[in-house]
Amino acid sequence: MVEMDKEQKTWKKSENKRKHTGENTDGGLKKRKDEEDEGRGGGKNRLDPTSVGYFRRVDDRLKEGFEDDEMKEMFVENVLSEVKGKAALVALDRTASITVQHLLPLSGLDQVAELLKEMAGETGSDIKSVACSQCGSHVVESAIRQMSRWSESTQIETEDDSSGPLETQVLCLSRVVRENSAEFVKHVHGTHVVRTLLHVMAGCIGPPRTTAQPATKDRHVVPQLTDFDIPTSFWYELKELTESLMAIVNLSVTDSVASAVFQTMLTVCHRKRPKLCKQLLKRIMEYLSSCSSAPGVSPLLVFLKDQAASRLVEKVIQLSSKALLRDIYKSHLRGHLVDLALHRIANFTIQRLTAATAKYKMFLKLFDELVEGLEAILASGHMGVIVQMAESCAESGERQDELMRCLLSAFHCDEPGSRHTSCLPLFLSLLTYDVYYHSDTAEGGIDTQVPLKTSVICYHGSRLVQALAKFKERSLLLSSLRILSPDDLLTLATGSVSSHVLQALITTSSDKGRGKILKRLQGQFVPMACSRSGSRTLEAIWNSASVTHRQNIAEELTPSESQLRSDQFARHVWAKLALSHFTHRRAHWQEIQTGESKKRKMFSDILE
């Protein structure tokens, strides 16, 4: 029971992280706790300890693998024979359900169908209790995900389009979901089954859901989807399923769990059924626009400040056509962008809108409205809006000079002109000139030789400079970079956040400009190579450098061979730069580098 309690606390913690800050979690807590207890196989219907031990041993055996397909098939068949007659009970047990999840990808599609059929019962409705449980939902998801192997199955015949057993069971599950759609989309576990079902019906699927928490760096990464062939019946069933969900679209506004289902529906339809997606987007916007609000106030302005509804609106904006985006801006958001950008929740939607309109002329109107409140947005700490403005300016090629002037003014380094060369440290740290250089102290004296410290460089500052590095006119940034001391450049090159900035600035420079920067980096290449981030920066510099620059770098590195080859990061640099070759067969090394340089230039000319 202690382990169970720990698991429950971990799960609750992860669920809270998934919600917006400040989301209302009152009500429904007791109901969800009961659902979790049921999902663990609590009460009378718990597997006996002997069976639990059996499934634990099965899982250990699965991890070992099999010598051939025949042994695998015999093993799978034997285990499934043990599951037969108690499929629902097995699915509701924590240990056994994990084993079944691992077993299903090794099973035949007919065997998977048989398992689903037993869990569904005679009428098919019994699947709801399994799908809406913590452990059972994972088993149902794993089962229907096996449809991605449908086109590879021997049950497909070119002349006979009859339904296969697994296809029939997935359609049966979809029918149950349609009949109980409101209950499913609001259920903390059932919602995952609906989302997986939408993926399967559309014919695109991502990596399976796991109970483990994703690494910090992977939490905001959009999972890659894999397309697969689907039966014709799924084409029509997806339309029916989306219709049943649209009938309860009101839940997508008030419930964060239900909102996730609608976001998934839009995502998969945008990828596989663009016409259907366009219809769904239009209908969702019509519903949101029709909701009551204060006189003269668009209901969308209210929804953008709500944790659950704002996520759905963000997804709508990301997937909307030019016409719908124009309507959203003109009918609802025009004149309110700065106020929304200052809001702790709505500012994320403004970021999505700014990104979505970058390739259209309406971006100019958005920019002109937002730039009026740039300093206020900076003061609010909503740097994501500023970064996205810079990225959209880089993508569109518009308003770049104006944004740079506004940033110089906002960071107090526009006047006098001598302050321009201080812009890079200010942008990276998101500190004004006065704060960074302490210009209000000691009788107004200013020490402009403040060393650059990793601790003051922030994530959004790094992203801002990376976006500005894509501008047509980068002279201010490059001038600011060139006046940094070699130690500052090393700090920039070896910081986990700042290293991307140096890579962006060097790789986008001309050969002449790159040479000036590399000259100031001389003497720092060895410590760069011995740093986790610095070694990657050095490789990026190398890939964009001319043969002469590469030779200069190699000449500095090779005297420290023993240090480099013994370092966990530098040894990879030594190998990738072929420095052993440089030491012992320099003429051959130079010939290879010259060939690579010509090839790189040729491809660059083609792309331009």
MIDREN-220054 format. One line per 2 residues: their letters; for each residue x, y, z of C-alpha. Coordinates in steps of 0.02 Angstrom, whole numbers, m for minus. Layout:
BEGIN
a = X:Y:Z  ...
***
This chain:
BEGIN
mv = 0:0:0  146:118:32
em = 203:99:m149  25:127:m209
dk = 12:289:m108  177:351:m178
eq = 119:315:m354  m45:406:m325
kt = 47:561:m259  165:560:m407
wk = 20:546:m528  m75:688:m446
ks = 81:796:m450  104:765:m636
en = m79:802:m671  m64:968:m579
kr = 87:1013:m686  m14:983:m843
kh = m143:1112:m790  m126:1300:m805
tg = m73:1389:m647  m223:1437:m543
en = m341:1313:m624  m495:1273:m522
td = m480:1097:m456  m630:1100:m337
gg = m764:972:m363  m746:799:m436
lk = m593:757:m330  m679:619:m230
kr = m751:547:m390  m580:544:m473
kd = m501:464:m318  m631:326:m324
ee = m594:302:m508  m408:286:m470
de = m441:156:m334  m550:59:m455
gr = m412:73:m588  m289:m11:m470
gg = m398:m164:m459  m456:m124:m283
gk = m598:m209:m192  m662:m385:m224
nr = m606:m395:m404  m420:m397:m369
ld = m304:m525:m449  m239:m654:m327
pt = m53:m642:m278  m10:m799:m376
sv = m75:m724:m538  13:m559:m505
gy = 177:m653:m480  147:m747:m642
fr = 125:m587:m744  279:m511:m662
rv = 381:m661:m720  305:m648:m894
dd = 359:m467:m905  537:m514:m855
rl = 537:m648:m991  476:m524:m1122
ke = 622:m410:m1083  743:m550:m1124
gf = 679:m569:m1302  659:m727:m1407
ed = 774:m828:m1517  648:m845:m1660
de = 470:m802:m1709  406:m976:m1672
mk = 459:m967:m1489  385:m792:m1476
em = 218:m846:m1548  207:m998:m1433
fv = 247:m891:m1281  120:m756:m1326
en = m15:m886:m1358  16:m969:m1189
vl = 8:m805:m1094  m151:m749:m1183
se = m231:m916:m1140  m201:m871:m957
vk = m282:m702:m985  m435:m777:m1069
gk = m589:m773:m960  m522:m635:m847
aa = m464:m501:m970  m549:m356:m880
lv = m479:m412:m713  m304:m422:m785
al = m321:m251:m867  m370:m172:m701
dr = m219:m240:m608  m66:m128:m607
ta = 66:m265:m631  m34:m373:m753
si = m90:m224:m858  91:m171:m887
tv = 133:m347:m943  m14:m351:m1064
qh = 40:m183:m1136  211:m257:m1174
ll = 133:m416:m1243  10:m339:m1366
pl = 138:m274:m1493  202:m453:m1507
sg = 27:m526:m1529  m68:m559:m1689
ld = m207:m436:m1733  m337:m572:m1711
qv = m271:m605:m1536  m279:m419:m1494
ae = m458:m415:m1560  m505:m563:m1451
ll = m440:m474:m1296  m537:m315:m1338
ke = m693:m416:m1373  m686:m500:m1203
ma = m659:m334:m1113  m807:m260:m1208
ge = m928:m397:m1158  m1081:m456:m1255
tg = m1153:m283:m1285  m985:m196:m1304
sd = m1025:m70:m1168  m918:m156:m1034
ik = m764:m80:m1117  m811:87:m1039
sv = m768:33:m861  m598:m32:m919
ac = m558:118:m1029  m604:238:m888
sq = m483:163:m763  m303:207:m728
cg = m227:40:m778  m359:m20:m901
sh = m347:138:m1006  m166:96:m1047
vv = m214:m80:m1102  m355:m17:m1214
es = m240:113:m1291  m105:m18:m1323
ai = m234:m132:m1404  m308:m6:m1525
rq = m134:60:m1568  m100:m109:m1649
ms = m211:m51:m1793  m55:34:m1859
rw = m2:m142:m1914  m164:m168:m2009
se = m93:m145:m2184  47:m269:m2146
st = m73:m404:m2088  m109:m558:m2192
qi = m295:m535:m2158  m300:m396:m2289
et = m357:m458:m2458  m359:m347:m2611
ed = m524:m415:m2677  m614:m431:m2511
ds = m642:m272:m2410  m729:m361:m2267
sg = m691:m302:m2090  m554:m386:m1993
pl = m586:m434:m1810  m479:m292:m1739
et = m559:m165:m1855  m729:m222:m1793
qv = m679:m203:m1610  m605:m29:m1637
lc = m765:25:m1722  m862:m49:m1576
ls = m757:53:m1454  m786:209:m1557
rv = m974:178:m1549  m966:164:m1359
vr = m866:326:m1351  m993:414:m1462
en = m1137:355:m1352  m1048:412:m1193
sa = m943:554:m1264  m975:679:m1122
ef = m923:552:m990  m768:497:m1086
vk = m697:670:m1127  m713:730:m947
hv = m637:574:m871  m455:591:m823
hg = m411:418:m892  m547:394:m1023
th = m492:552:m1111  m326:469:m1157
vv = m419:325:m1239  m523:449:m1342
rt = m367:542:m1397  m281:380:m1450
ll = m440:326:m1539  m440:490:m1637
hv = m260:459:m1690  m299:280:m1744
ma = m457:331:m1839  m359:465:m1932
gc = m213:350:m1971  m72:439:m1879
ig = 2:393:m1713  137:455:m1596
pp = 242:366:m1464  144:269:m1333
rt = 95:354:m1171  203:307:m1023
ta = 185:328:m835  362:399:m821
qp = 386:586:m812  469:658:m969
at = 640:738:m951  638:927:m929
kd = 707:958:m1103  571:846:m1181
rh = 418:920:m1094  382:1048:m1229
vv = 435:942:m1377  293:903:m1496
pq = 290:713:m1522  321:653:m1700
lt = 174:567:m1782  188:416:m1896
df = 60:391:m2035  m13:221:m2077
di = m150:149:m2189  m324:131:m2117
pt = m480:34:m2169  m609:131:m2268
sf = m731:114:m2123  m619:224:m2015
wy = m634:366:m2140  m821:375:m2110
el = m812:333:m1925  m695:479:m1891
ke = m827:597:m1962  m958:519:m1846
lt = m842:530:m1697  m802:714:m1728
es = m988:751:m1746  m1024:674:m1576
lm = m883:776:m1499  m944:937:m1579
ai = m1112:907:m1497  m1026:933:m1328
vn = m908:1072:m1382  m963:1173:m1231
ls = m860:1055:m1122  m701:1104:m1215
vt = m716:1279:m1144  m747:1235:m962
ds = m645:1077:m936  m456:1065:m965
va = m463:876:m988  m599:889:m1120
sa = m505:1032:m1203  m358:914:m1232
vf = m472:796:m1329  m531:936:m1444
qt = m352:992:m1472  m305:814:m1523
ml = m456:805:m1638  m402:964:m1728
tv = m220:908:m1738  m254:739:m1819
ch = m386:809:m1937  m269:949:m1990
rk = m139:817:m2034  m251:688:m2119
rp = m420:770:m2155  m386:955:m2192
kl = m560:990:m2261  m641:915:m2107
ck = m521:1014:m1997  m570:1175:m2084
ql = m754:1139:m2047  m717:1098:m1865
lk = m615:1256:m1840  m754:1362:m1912
ri = m886:1279:m1803  m782:1296:m1644
me = m755:1481:m1678  m941:1504:m1713
yl = m980:1425:m1545  m851:1528:m1450
ss = m914:1687:m1534  m1095:1648:m1491
cs = m1067:1634:m1304  m1136:1775:m1199
sa = m1021:1907:m1127  m1029:2087:m1067
pg = m1109:2207:m1192  m984:2264:m1322
vs = m852:2138:m1265  m806:1990:m1373
pl = m826:1824:m1280  m657:1774:m1352
lv = m573:1905:m1242  m645:1814:m1091
fl = m596:1641:m1153  m416:1695:m1185
kd = m398:1732:m999  m463:1561:m947
qa = m342:1417:m920  m440:1281:m1010
as = m519:1383:m1151  m359:1475:m1198
rl = m271:1312:m1243  m409:1270:m1367
ve = m406:1444:m1443  m216:1430:m1462
kv = m238:1269:m1559  m373:1348:m1668
iq = m257:1493:m1709  m110:1378:m1748
ls = m213:1279:m1875  m322:1417:m1949
sk = m321:1476:m2129  m279:1655:m2177
al = m464:1701:m2190  m507:1634:m2017
lr = m355:1718:m1939  m407:1884:m2017
di = m582:1863:m1948  m518:1819:m1773
yk = m410:1975:m1771  m534:2098:m1846
sh = m690:2036:m1754  m616:1997:m1583
lr = m438:2049:m1548  m401:2211:m1639
gh = m361:2349:m1516  m338:2228:m1372
lv = m171:2146:m1414  m65:2242:m1288
dl = m189:2212:m1145  m192:2026:m1189
al = m2:2020:m1203  7:2088:m1025
hr = m109:1952:m958  m25:1802:m875
ia = m126:1676:m978  m184:1769:m1134
nf = m6:1818:m1182  25:1639:m1242
ti = m118:1654:m1366  m44:1818:m1430
qr = 120:1726:m1459  29:1594:m1564
lt = m63:1728:m1662  99:1822:m1697
aa = 181:1662:m1758  31:1608:m1865
ta = 17:1776:m1956  204:1796:m1995
ky = 181:1742:m2175  33:1857:m2205
km = 19:2046:m2225  m93:2057:m2072
fl = 65:2030:m1968  108:2212:m2002
kl = m51:2268:m1914  m17:2153:m1767
fd = 161:2215:m1754  111:2399:m1761
el = m13:2370:m1621  103:2268:m1511
ve = 257:2377:m1532  163:2521:m1449
gl = 164:2424:m1287  335:2344:m1305
ea = 410:2421:m1148  256:2377:m1046
il = 265:2197:m1108  450:2191:m1062
as = 410:2258:m889  276:2125:m865
gh = 406:1989:m895  311:1910:m1040
mg = 466:1893:m1146  389:1756:m1252
vi = 287:1890:m1341  442:1994:m1380
vq = 539:1841:m1439  397:1789:m1553
ma = 386:1964:m1625  572:1952:m1668
es = 553:1778:m1743  403:1832:m1848
ca = 499:1986:m1907  642:1871:m1960
es = 521:1754:m2051  423:1891:m2138
ge = 571:2005:m2174  465:2153:m2115
rq = 484:2283:m1976  658:2222:m1928
de = 740:2393:m1915  594:2462:m1818
lm = 598:2321:m1691  785:2341:m1667
rc = 764:2529:m1636  626:2495:m1509
ll = 732:2366:m1419  880:2484:m1410
sa = 766:2616:m1336  684:2494:m1214
fh = 854:2436:m1151  916:2618:m1139
cd = 1062:2593:m1258  998:2697:m1405
ep = 1074:2864:m1353  1215:2909:m1362
gs = 1267:2801:m1509  1419:2735:m1415
rh = 1301:2629:m1312  1247:2527:m1465
ts = 1395:2410:m1446  1331:2362:m1272
cl = 1169:2289:m1341  1221:2105:m1344
pl = 1251:2083:m1155  1092:2184:m1120
fl = 983:2077:m1235  1058:1916:m1166
sl = 1027:1966:m986  865:2063:m1018
lt = 934:2204:m911  934:2387:m957
yd = 1097:2481:m983  1078:2571:m816
vy = 1051:2411:m717  1184:2306:m806
yh = 1321:2437:m793  1261:2515:m628
sd = 1265:2687:m709  1171:2769:m565
ta = 1314:2740:m442  1478:2823:m399
eg = 1448:2999:m464  1379:2935:m627
gi = 1538:2841:m673  1508:2690:m783
dt = 1617:2536:m794  1581:2465:m967
qv = 1701:2320:m937  1578:2219:m833
pl = 1623:2035:m862  1490:1930:m944
kt = 1426:1800:m820  1330:1642:m861
sv = 1215:1678:m714  1144:1836:m794
ic = 1112:1758:m966  933:1697:m974
yh = 836:1580:m1088  724:1712:m1168
gs = 872:1828:m1190  962:1691:m1286
rl = 809:1658:m1395  789:1844:m1429
vq = 968:1862:m1493  952:1703:m1596
al = 799:1779:m1681  887:1946:m1708
ak = 1034:1852:m1785  918:1804:m1929
fk = 884:1987:m1973  952:2057:m2135
er = 1048:2191:m2040  1152:2114:m1900
sl = 1293:2240:m1890  1248:2302:m1715
ll = 1248:2127:m1642  1412:2081:m1727
ss = 1494:2244:m1673  1438:2210:m1496
lr = 1505:2033:m1507  1675:2090:m1570
il = 1707:2205:m1421  1681:2064:m1296
sp = 1841:2005:m1213  1908:1830:m1252
dd = 1850:1775:m1078  1675:1841:m1114
ll = 1673:1747:m1280  1724:1588:m1188
tl = 1582:1615:m1065  1464:1638:m1211
at = 1530:1482:m1300  1521:1365:m1150
gs = 1354:1416:m1074  1211:1294:m1100
vs = 1095:1437:m1149  1216:1562:m1225
sh = 1313:1440:m1335  1169:1438:m1460
vl = 1188:1627:m1477  1372:1618:m1525
qa = 1334:1478:m1648  1197:1581:m1730
li = 1303:1739:m1743  1458:1653:m1810
tt = 1372:1537:m1934  1269:1680:m2009
ss = 1420:1794:m2031  1520:1818:m2190
dk = 1691:1735:m2202  1772:1902:m2163
gr = 1661:1936:m2013  1681:1757:m1951
gk = 1870:1777:m1963  1866:1931:m1850
il = 1769:1837:m1717  1879:1682:m1728
kr = 2032:1790:m1710  1966:1852:m1542
lq = 1930:1672:m1491  2110:1619:m1516
gq = 2179:1542:m1358  2005:1483:m1303
fv = 1979:1333:m1417  2052:1204:m1296
pm = 1938:1252:m1148  1793:1261:m1272
ac = 1829:1083:m1330  1832:1023:m1149
sr = 1657:1091:m1113  1491:1004:m1146
sg = 1413:1155:m1232  1578:1227:m1292
sr = 1622:1068:m1388  1458:1080:m1484
tl = 1490:1264:m1519  1663:1223:m1584
ea = 1593:1090:m1701  1463:1214:m1767
iw = 1599:1344:m1796  1705:1213:m1884
ns = 1563:1163:m2000  1542:1342:m2061
as = 1727:1390:m2063  1840:1408:m2215
vt = 1992:1295:m2239  2107:1432:m2174
hr = 2004:1455:m2016  1997:1266:m1990
qn = 2185:1256:m2004  2206:1393:m1874
ia = 2090:1302:m1753  2179:1135:m1782
ee = 2350:1213:m1753  2291:1278:m1585
lt = 2213:1113:m1531  2343:985:m1582
ps = 2479:1035:m1455  2355:986:m1317
es = 2326:812:m1388  2343:717:m1223
ql = 2221:834:m1134  2094:829:m1274
rs = 2098:641:m1300  2073:608:m1114
dq = 1927:729:m1093  1750:658:m1104
fa = 1692:796:m1223  1852:847:m1312
rh = 1891:670:m1370  1739:678:m1484
vw = 1799:845:m1552  1971:769:m1584
ak = 1893:629:m1685  1766:734:m1782
la = 1895:863:m1832  2015:723:m1887
ls = 2156:804:m1789  2263:646:m1790
hf = 2257:657:m1979  2305:841:m1968
th = 2456:798:m1859  2527:655:m1963
rr = 2462:680:m2141  2429:865:m2156
ah = 2432:875:m2346  2301:740:m2361
wq = 2197:822:m2222  2203:989:m2311
ei = 2150:908:m2475  1998:831:m2391
qt = 1951:996:m2306  1966:1090:m2470
ge = 1850:965:m2554  1721:982:m2415
sk = 1732:1172:m2424  1699:1171:m2612
kr = 1554:1051:m2590  1478:1159:m2453
km = 1494:1316:m2560  1414:1228:m2708
fs = 1263:1175:m2606  1252:1350:m2531
di = 1248:1428:m2705  1111:1306:m2759
le = 1004:1346:m2607  1024:1533:m2632
***
